[in-house]
């Protein structure tokens, strides 16, 4: 996989830091803007359990709430194995490794510029 560098919006950087505070891993950001996608960025985040996925999703939601933004939609919070957060231009997928591997959504946008976020 080729990893390209591009500028991340400040509010997305904050959301990633919030997710990292809950030990999210394998964070990958796809820039859909050049592809005329339905969102500017699609963000995939790994969590080790349903409980951790919910905590990651809650941390991201809280980050945006502090900015005065609220999700357009939240799906999967009850089950927790795959939580989707739609903020319009930013769409987050917090997934267990098995679910992420099975659906391989990141492969749907193979031509999208992408960046791997280090696990710091």
C-alpha positions in Angstrom: 0.0 0.0 0.0 1.3 3.4 -0.9 0.9 6.0 1.9 0.6 9.6 0.8 0.9 12.7 2.9 -1.8 15.3 3.0 -2.9 17.9 5.5 -5.4 16.8 8.1 -8.0 19.3 9.3 -7.3 20.5 12.9 -10.6 19.1 14.1 -9.8 15.7 12.6 -6.4 15.8 14.3 -8.2 16.4 17.6 -10.6 13.5 17.0 -7.6 11.2 16.3 -5.9 12.3 19.5 -9.2 11.6 21.4 -9.3 8.1 19.8 -5.7 7.5 20.7 -6.4 8.4 24.3 -8.6 5.3 24.3 -5.9 3.2 22.8 -7.2 3.0 19.3 -4.8 1.4 16.8 -4.4 0.9 13.1 -5.8 4.3 12.3 -6.0 5.0 8.6 -7.4 8.2 7.0 -8.6 8.2 3.4 -8.9 11.5 1.6 -12.0 11.2 -0.5 -12.0 14.8 -1.6 -10.1 14.2 -4.8 -12.5 11.4 -5.7 -15.6 13.5 -5.3 -16.7 11.3 -2.5 -19.8 11.8 -0.2 -17.4 12.8 2.6 -14.0 14.6 2.5 -12.4 12.0 4.8 -13.1 8.4 5.8 -11.4 7.4 9.0 -10.9 3.7 10.0 -9.9 3.0 13.6 -9.2 -0.3 15.4 -10.4 -1.3 18.8 -9.7 -4.4 20.7 -13.2 -5.1 22.0 -16.8 -3.9 21.8 -16.4 -1.9 25.0 -13.2 -0.3 23.7 -14.9 0.6 20.4 -17.7 2.3 22.2 -15.2 4.2 24.4 -13.3 5.3 21.3 -16.5 6.4 19.6 -17.6 8.3 22.7 -14.2 10.1 22.9 -14.5 11.2 19.3 -18.1 12.4 19.8 -17.1 14.3 22.9 -14.3 16.0 21.0 -16.7 17.3 18.4 -19.3 18.2 21.1 -16.7 20.4 22.6 -16.4 22.1 19.2 -20.2 22.6 19.1 -20.6 19.8 16.5 -22.9 16.8 16.7 -23.0 13.7 14.5 -25.5 13.5 11.8 -25.8 9.7 12.6 -24.4 7.1 14.9 -24.8 3.4 14.1 -23.7 0.3 16.0 -23.1 1.9 19.5 -25.2 -0.8 21.2 -23.4 -3.8 19.7 -20.0 -2.0 19.6 -18.2 -4.3 17.2 -18.5 -1.7 14.5 -19.5 1.9 15.4 -20.0 4.4 12.5 -20.0 8.1 13.2 -21.1 10.5 10.5 -20.1 14.1 10.8 -20.9 15.0 7.2 -17.4 15.7 5.8 -15.8 13.2 8.2 -17.0 9.6 8.6 -15.5 7.4 11.3 -15.6 3.6 11.4 -14.4 2.1 14.7 -14.2 -1.6 14.2 -13.0 -4.9 15.7 -10.1 -6.4 13.7 -12.2 -9.4 12.5 -15.0 -7.1 11.3 -12.6 -4.8 9.6 -10.7 -7.6 7.9 -14.0 -9.3 6.7 -15.6 -6.2 5.2 -12.3 -4.6 4.0 -14.1 -1.2 3.4 -10.8 0.6 2.9 -10.3 -1.3 -0.3 -13.4 0.3 -1.8 -11.4 3.5 -2.2 -8.1 2.1 -3.5 -7.3 5.3 -5.4 -7.9 7.6 -2.5 -4.8 9.2 -1.0 -4.3 7.6 2.5 -2.3 8.2 5.6 -1.5 5.8 8.4 -1.5 7.4 11.8 1.3 6.3 14.1 0.3 4.7 17.4 1.9 7.3 19.6 
